[in-house]
Amino acid sequence: MYSSTCALGTPVKARRAADKTSKTPSPSAQEALIDAGLVQRFNAGEDAAFVLIMERYRAKIFTVTLGLLRNHADAEEITQDTFIRAHRGLARFRGDSSLATWLYRIAVNLARNRYWYFFRRRRQDSLSLNCALSEDNTGTFSDLVADVSPDPAQKAATGEFTQLINTCMDKLDSRHREILTLRNVLNRSYEEIAQALSINVGTVKSRIARARENLRALLAEACPEFSPESSPADWFIPTPSSYGRPTIASA
């Protein structure tokens, strides 16, 4: 049977297969390769490799701990503790999960311990607004309250909205805050969240759904004119009204 060949005599099917395997790795695969190389260098005695790991993940670890603890000083301390523990345990890192997931798991566990300590002491602080509006809307509440107008009425409206969201987010339990932070602030996949929290993917999805449902209900309770079935993104149009409040979008 006739088989077409390329100019150098390589069968076309074989050449196409080689092309597929030689494609540039995806961004996530590239990140994993970089992490694996750094871990290998550290375990070979190169301390500078751990400094590079810290530079790659410090901001992300701080973000997740801040979302859980709601206090900059505490988040900074937990971030430092995360890397101290990682430095001690990196020689035992087996690569069953990604380095990022391993670090997040350490940070979440430390933050959880700190959070429950604060909870027992009834410590209350403000909470980040970096939470997605809905599963199919990648915008955050911070996007809605961004100050894009010098109009005093608009500033008053967005300030009021910020306080409303802060109050309602503060009423969510810690599990819902942490999972929204992992999913919507750090943009982690369901699989990565499952590994970080030691739960299955189905539980991750259902917990995210419940967290958003509870947040919508809290917003509707705080402002009865809003329907709890609506997406928060549909509730406000960021334009000033005559009363200094965001205009309510039609349902």
Protein Blocks (a to p, Z undefined) as FASTA:
>chain_A
ZZdddfkopafklmmmmmmmmpccdfklmmmmmmmmmmmmmmnopaklmmmmmmmmmmmm
mmmmmmmnopaklmmmmmmmmmmmmmmmmmmpgolacfklmmmmmmmmmmmmmmmmmmmn
opacdddfbbcfbfklcbdfklmmpcfbfbfklmmmmmmmmmmmmmmmmmpcfklmmmmm
mmmmnopafklmmmmnopafklmmmmmmmmmmmmmmmmmmmmmmbcfkbcfklmpccbdd
fkopacdddZZ
